[in-house]
């Protein structure tokens, strides 16, 4: 008997079908899905947005939204059928027998309760323990998930922690009762590479220590290669390929699986066309940003978010700004866009310094520099059609409405969408389509510079590849300069000519991508490269990927 067969089955899903409300593109969100998750192993569900991954997880946890319901199949946890159980019965199983780690920890945590109180609430609901014993158990799990200074973290509110620390709190909350099954729904998607690597390592260590079964949801085969024992590939609710990680990664059978593998960005040297450096668009010199924290009673503390970072962007050039969360890369980009005011330094545009100009004098600069943000759903007004959102900027700059609308229709062709979509609202589009619309909105003002602030970090790898190709094509056609802020070195290596690596507000390394990424001098850059997912597994692009 094989080792896999000897391990007990914790979760067994058989021929599962979950129906959608009538009137949609397809009757079921999930149909005919079957797989098992064994103790001490990781089964990965992989597929693009809309493939049914999160629907399956929500079905197991009894968290399906209204309108979706299981109509066929079986879901068993430790041999116990979950479908058909009452809400109260499922609630008793959550925490003790199964737990879930969500993608965005800030939405999973209560912002008005301390982290310690939220963990204590979980224990009070499920275990009969004295307050002192509960506190001891909480401090112990905080230490297990490697959070610094557990007593301080216990007293802290979620907003006082970094994204990686908040995710560790959610993991601690999920594991504090030592459940048999841990479901992780894209828990590392929006994290920087070093935090992502530490979270993946932490999940594996805790899983092996407690012999927990893990159902891990992701769209990134680079992450799959780091953690998976078994892989289930989903497309539009259908299970199209299943097997061991080695089988699926090394010998994918289905074209869709091959496409997902090929879409994973590679960290490898690339040849980019030469840049005409005589046509400077922006030159930022020694940008400093200092925040004053605290208050009258607690005292004031000055925090240097940026300590003299510089960049020179030419026409047709893409410069990457990379670093971990909190490194200062987004602060630097926002200073250049004048969304926040730099404390010191200069920003030279057309021979003049605009770094300290009053806001009322930045009208022409606003048109010259446009920003594409990470979350297109939050940056598009849900009450306005996408057409109205796109023409709003040009109309504010004095362009006649008819001319602005005609330009919006032309931009739809550029971003590969039909002009008919201009009459729709943001909630009628996928994440990738909304990001295309955000790019069109930025281009509508005919800018010379686009600042892309983590513009692809939360997208599926296949959609991510499309957006990167789109930005590259637009740059070739229009000659715009791009400042590309990202924590993903694989993405930066695909699209950037040069890169600035920022750590704790300081530029630790600057230069052409092929030099900085493939012959790094600074230890911080070396640590970022070592943390890139997928480097440790010898799988290939349909046989030789990395």
VONU-547101 format. One line per 4 residues: their letters; for each residue x, y, z of C-alpha. Coordinates in steps of 0.25 Angstrom, whole numbers, plus 5000, padded with zeros to 4 digits. Example, Ala and Ser with C-alpha at 12.3 -4.5 7.8 and 13.67 -1.06 7.14 Angstrom:
BEGIN
AS) 5049,4982,5031  5055,4996,5029
This chain:
BEGIN
XXXX) 5000,5000,5000  5005,5014,4996  5008,5025,5006  4997,5033,5001
XXXX) 4987,5022,5003  4991,5019,5017  4988,5034,5021  4974,5036,5025
XXXX) 4964,5044,5016  4960,5056,5023  4952,5063,5012  4945,5055,5001
XXXX) 4937,5062,4990  4929,5054,4981  4922,5058,4968  4919,5072,4974
XXXX) 4909,5082,4967  4906,5095,4972  4895,5103,4964  4895,5118,4960
XXXX) 4883,5127,4960  4875,5126,4947  4878,5135,4936  4893,5134,4936
XXXX) 4903,5129,4926  4903,5115,4931  4893,5107,4941  4904,5103,4951
XXXX) 4916,5109,4957  4922,5096,4960  4918,5082,4953  4924,5068,4954
XXXX) 4936,5072,4964  4942,5060,4971  4955,5060,4980  4961,5056,4993
XXXX) 4970,5063,5003  4978,5054,5013  4984,5057,5026  4997,5063,5025
XXXX) 4996,5067,5011  4993,5079,5002  4983,5078,4991  4983,5090,4982
XXXX) 4970,5095,4974  4975,5104,4963  4968,5112,4952  4965,5126,4947
XXXX) 4954,5135,4954  4941,5128,4951  4946,5114,4951  4939,5110,4964
XXXX) 4950,5109,4974  4944,5118,4984  4930,5113,4982  4936,5099,4986
XXXX) 4942,5104,4998  4930,5112,5002  4922,5099,5000  4931,5091,5010
XXXX) 4930,5102,5020  4915,5105,5019  4917,5119,5015  4911,5119,5001
XXXX) 4904,5133,4998  4889,5134,4995  4885,5128,4981  4896,5117,4981
XXXX) 4893,5104,4987  4898,5089,4985  4889,5081,4976  4897,5068,4975
XXXX) 4908,5060,4980  4914,5058,4994  4924,5066,5003  4929,5058,5015
XXXX) 4938,5063,5026  4945,5051,5034  4934,5042,5028  4923,5052,5033
XXXX) 4913,5057,5022  4913,5072,5022  4902,5075,5011  4889,5075,5017
XXXX) 4894,5079,5031  4887,5091,5038  4894,5104,5040  4896,5102,5054
XXXX) 4902,5088,5052  4912,5094,5042  4915,5105,5051  4920,5095,5062
XXXX) 4929,5089,5052  4936,5102,5048  4948,5104,5057  4949,5091,5063
XXXX) 4948,5082,5051  4951,5091,5039  4956,5106,5038  4958,5115,5027
XXXX) 4969,5126,5023  4963,5137,5014  4971,5145,5003  4969,5158,5010
XXXX) 4972,5158,5025  4967,5172,5027  4953,5168,5023  4954,5155,5031
XXXX) 4957,5163,5044  4949,5172,5053  4955,5186,5052  4949,5190,5066
XXXX) 4954,5178,5074  4969,5175,5078  4975,5163,5071  4976,5156,5085
XXXX) 4961,5158,5087  4957,5152,5074  4965,5140,5077  4959,5139,5091
XXXX) 4945,5140,5085  4948,5128,5076  4953,5120,5089  4941,5124,5097
XXXX) 4931,5119,5086  4937,5105,5085  4946,5102,5098  4943,5102,5113
XXXX) 4955,5109,5118  4959,5119,5129  4963,5133,5124  4977,5131,5128
XXXX) 4978,5118,5121  4972,5124,5108  4982,5136,5109  4993,5126,5110
XXXX) 4988,5117,5098  4987,5130,5090  5001,5135,5093  5006,5121,5090
XXXX) 4999,5121,5076  5004,5135,5073  5018,5130,5076  5016,5118,5067
XXXX) 5012,5127,5055  5025,5135,5057  5019,5148,5061  5029,5157,5068
XXXX) 5026,5161,5083  5013,5153,5085  5008,5161,5097  5009,5174,5088
XXXX) 5002,5167,5076  4991,5162,5086  4988,5176,5090  4989,5182,5076
XXXX) 4977,5185,5066  4978,5180,5052  4981,5193,5046  4994,5194,5054
XXXX) 5000,5182,5047  5006,5180,5034  4999,5171,5023  5008,5159,5026
XXXX) 5005,5160,5041  4990,5161,5039  4991,5149,5030  4998,5142,5042
XXXX) 4987,5146,5051  4977,5140,5042  4985,5127,5041  4986,5127,5056
XXXX) 4971,5128,5058  4969,5117,5048  4979,5107,5055  4977,5110,5070
XXXX) 4967,5099,5071  4976,5089,5063  4965,5086,5052  4966,5074,5044
XXXX) 4964,5082,5031  4970,5096,5027  4965,5103,5015  4974,5114,5010
XXXX) 4967,5123,4999  4978,5131,4992  4985,5135,5005  4997,5140,4998
XXXX) 4992,5147,4985  4994,5161,4990  5007,5159,4998  5021,5163,4994
XXXX) 5030,5151,4991  5037,5150,5004  5025,5151,5012  5018,5141,5003
XXXX) 5030,5131,5004  5029,5132,5019  5014,5130,5020  5015,5118,5011
XXXX) 5026,5112,5019  5019,5115,5032  5006,5108,5027  5014,5095,5023
XXXX) 5022,5095,5036  5009,5096,5044  5002,5086,5035  5013,5076,5037
XXXX) 5014,5078,5052  4999,5076,5054  4997,5066,5042  4986,5075,5037
XXXX) 4980,5073,5023  4981,5086,5015  4972,5090,5003  4979,5102,4996
XXXX) 4973,5111,4986  4982,5118,4976  4983,5123,4962  4998,5122,4962
XXXX) 5006,5110,4958  5018,5116,4964  5012,5115,4977  5006,5101,4974
XXXX) 5020,5096,4971  5025,5100,4985  5014,5093,4994  5005,5083,4986
XXXX) 5004,5068,4988  4991,5067,4979  4986,5077,4968  4972,5079,4963
XXXX) 4970,5088,4951  4957,5095,4949  4951,5102,4937  4938,5109,4937
XXXX) 4933,5100,4949  4938,5087,4942  4949,5078,4947  4958,5076,4935
XXXX) 4971,5070,4941  4975,5064,4954  4988,5057,4959  5000,5058,4967
XXXX) 5007,5071,4967  5019,5065,4959  5010,5059,4949  5002,5072,4946
XXXX) 5014,5081,4946  5023,5072,4938  5013,5066,4929  5000,5074,4927
XXXX) 4990,5067,4918  4980,5078,4916  4982,5091,4907  4976,5099,4918
XXXX) 4986,5094,4929  4998,5096,4919  4992,5111,4917  4992,5113,4932
XXXX) 5006,5108,4933  5011,5116,4922  5005,5129,4927  5013,5128,4940
XXXX) 5023,5140,4939  5038,5135,4938  5049,5142,4945  5059,5141,4933
XXXX) 5068,5151,4925  5060,5158,4914  5064,5167,4902  5057,5180,4902
XXXX) 5057,5190,4890  5067,5202,4893  5062,5214,4900  5065,5229,4894
XXXX) 5069,5235,4907  5070,5249,4901  5055,5250,4903  5053,5252,4918
XXXX) 5039,5252,4923  5041,5252,4938  5054,5254,4946  5052,5252,4961
XXXX) 5064,5255,4970  5066,5252,4985  5051,5250,4988  5049,5250,5003
XXXX) 5036,5248,5011  5035,5249,5026  5022,5246,5034  5020,5252,5047
XXXX) 5013,5241,5056  5006,5242,5070  4999,5253,5077  4999,5263,5088
XXXX) 4998,5253,5100  5007,5242,5094  5017,5250,5088  5021,5252,5073
XXXX) 5031,5243,5065  5036,5246,5051  5036,5234,5042  5045,5235,5029
XXXX) 5037,5227,5019  5047,5232,5008  5061,5235,5009  5066,5242,4996
XXXX) 5061,5233,4985  5063,5237,4970  5058,5233,4957  5060,5238,4942
XXXX) 5049,5233,4933  5050,5235,4917  5040,5234,4906  5037,5219,4903
XXXX) 5044,5214,4916  5038,5205,4927  5045,5206,4941  5041,5196,4952
XXXX) 5040,5201,4966  5041,5188,4974  5042,5184,4989  5034,5178,5001
XXXX) 5021,5184,5007  5025,5196,5015  5038,5198,5007  5034,5212,5002
XXXX) 5031,5208,4987  5017,5213,4987  5020,5225,4995  5031,5229,4984
XXXX) 5021,5227,4973  5010,5235,4980  5020,5246,4982  5024,5247,4967
XXXX) 5009,5247,4964  5007,5258,4974  4996,5250,4981  5004,5253,4993
XXXX) 5014,5264,4996  5029,5261,4997  5036,5267,5009  5049,5270,5001
XXXX) 5055,5268,4987  5051,5272,4973  5042,5267,4962  5047,5273,4948
XXXX) 5037,5273,4937  5039,5281,4924  5050,5288,4931  5042,5293,4943
XXXX) 5042,5287,4958  5027,5283,4961  5031,5276,4974  5026,5287,4983
XXXX) 5016,5295,4974  5002,5297,4981  4991,5288,4977  4984,5298,4969
XXXX) 4996,5300,4959  4997,5285,4956  4986,5285,4946  4994,5282,4934
XXXX) 5003,5272,4941  4991,5264,4945  4988,5262,4930  5002,5258,4927
XXXX) 5003,5247,4938  4992,5237,4941  4992,5226,4951  4986,5212,4950
XXXX) 4983,5206,4964  4984,5192,4969  4969,5190,4971  4961,5195,4959
XXXX) 4947,5192,4966  4950,5202,4976  4956,5212,4967  4944,5212,4957
XXXX) 4931,5219,4962  4921,5208,4963  4910,5218,4961  4916,5222,4947
XXXX) 4916,5215,4934  4930,5212,4930  4928,5221,4918  4925,5233,4928
XXXX) 4937,5229,4936  4946,5229,4924  4942,5243,4919  4941,5249,4932
XXXX) 4956,5253,4932  4957,5259,4918  4944,5267,4920  4949,5273,4933
XXXX) 4962,5277,4924  4953,5284,4914  4951,5274,4903  4937,5274,4897
XXXX) 4928,5263,4902  4926,5257,4888  4941,5257,4885  4944,5250,4898
XXXX) 4933,5240,4895  4939,5237,4881  4953,5236,4888  4947,5226,4898
XXXX) 4942,5217,4887  4955,5217,4880  4962,5213,4893  4953,5201,4895
XXXX) 4959,5196,4882  4973,5198,4888  4970,5191,4901  4963,5180,4893
XXXX) 4948,5182,4897  4936,5185,4889  4931,5200,4889  4917,5194,4894
XXXX) 4923,5192,4908  4923,5207,4910  4909,5207,4914  4911,5196,4925
XXXX) 4915,5198,4940  4928,5193,4947  4921,5181,4954  4917,5175,4940
XXXX) 4932,5172,4937  4943,5163,4942  4955,5168,4950  4964,5167,4937
XXXX) 4953,5175,4929  4952,5185,4940  4967,5187,4940  4967,5189,4925
XXXX) 4956,5200,4927  4965,5206,4937  4976,5207,4927  4967,5213,4917
XXXX) 4963,5223,4927  4977,5227,4929  4980,5228,4914  4968,5236,4911
XXXX) 4975,5248,4917  4986,5246,4907  4997,5245,4917  5012,5244,4915
XXXX) 5014,5236,4928  5006,5225,4934  5009,5220,4948  5004,5206,4950
XXXX) 5003,5204,4965  5003,5188,4967  4993,5188,4955  4994,5173,4953
XXXX) 4997,5167,4966  4983,5162,4970  4980,5157,4956  4980,5143,4950
XXXX) 4993,5139,4944  4987,5138,4930  4980,5151,4932  4993,5157,4937
XXXX) 5000,5153,4925  4989,5159,4916  4990,5173,4924  5006,5173,4923
XXXX) 5005,5170,4908  4995,5181,4907  5003,5191,4914  5015,5187,4905
XXXX) 5007,5189,4892  5001,5202,4897  5015,5207,4900  5020,5204,4886
XXXX) 5009,5211,4880  5008,5223,4888  5023,5224,4893  5018,5227,4908
XXXX) 5027,5225,4920  5023,5215,4930  5027,5215,4945  5023,5200,4949
XXXX) 5022,5198,4964  5022,5183,4968  5026,5174,4979  5027,5162,4968
XXXX) 5041,5161,4962  5036,5152,4952  5026,5162,4946  5037,5173,4947
XXXX) 5047,5165,4939  5036,5163,4928  5033,5178,4926  5043,5187,4931
XXXX) 5056,5193,4925  5062,5197,4938  5058,5195,4953  5060,5202,4966
XXXX) 5060,5193,4978  5055,5200,4991  5057,5196,5005  5053,5204,5017
XXXX) 5051,5216,5009  5065,5215,5002  5069,5211,4988  5079,5200,4991
XXXX) 5081,5196,4976  5078,5202,4963  5081,5198,4949  5077,5190,4936
XXXX) 5068,5178,4940  5077,5168,4934  5088,5173,4943  5081,5176,4956
XXXX) 5072,5163,4956  5083,5153,4950  5095,5159,4957  5090,5166,4969
XXXX) 5100,5173,4978  5092,5176,4990  5088,5165,5000  5073,5171,5001
XXXX) 5072,5169,4986  5078,5155,4987  5067,5151,4997  5056,5156,4989
XXXX) 5060,5148,4977  5062,5136,4986  5048,5137,4991  5041,5137,4977
XXXX) 5031,5125,4976  5034,5114,4967  5049,5114,4967  5051,5102,4975
XXXX) 5043,5092,4967  5049,5087,4953  5036,5088,4946  5035,5094,4932
XXXX) 5027,5101,4922  5020,5089,4917  5032,5081,4921  5042,5093,4924
XX) 5035,5104,4931  5046,5111,4940
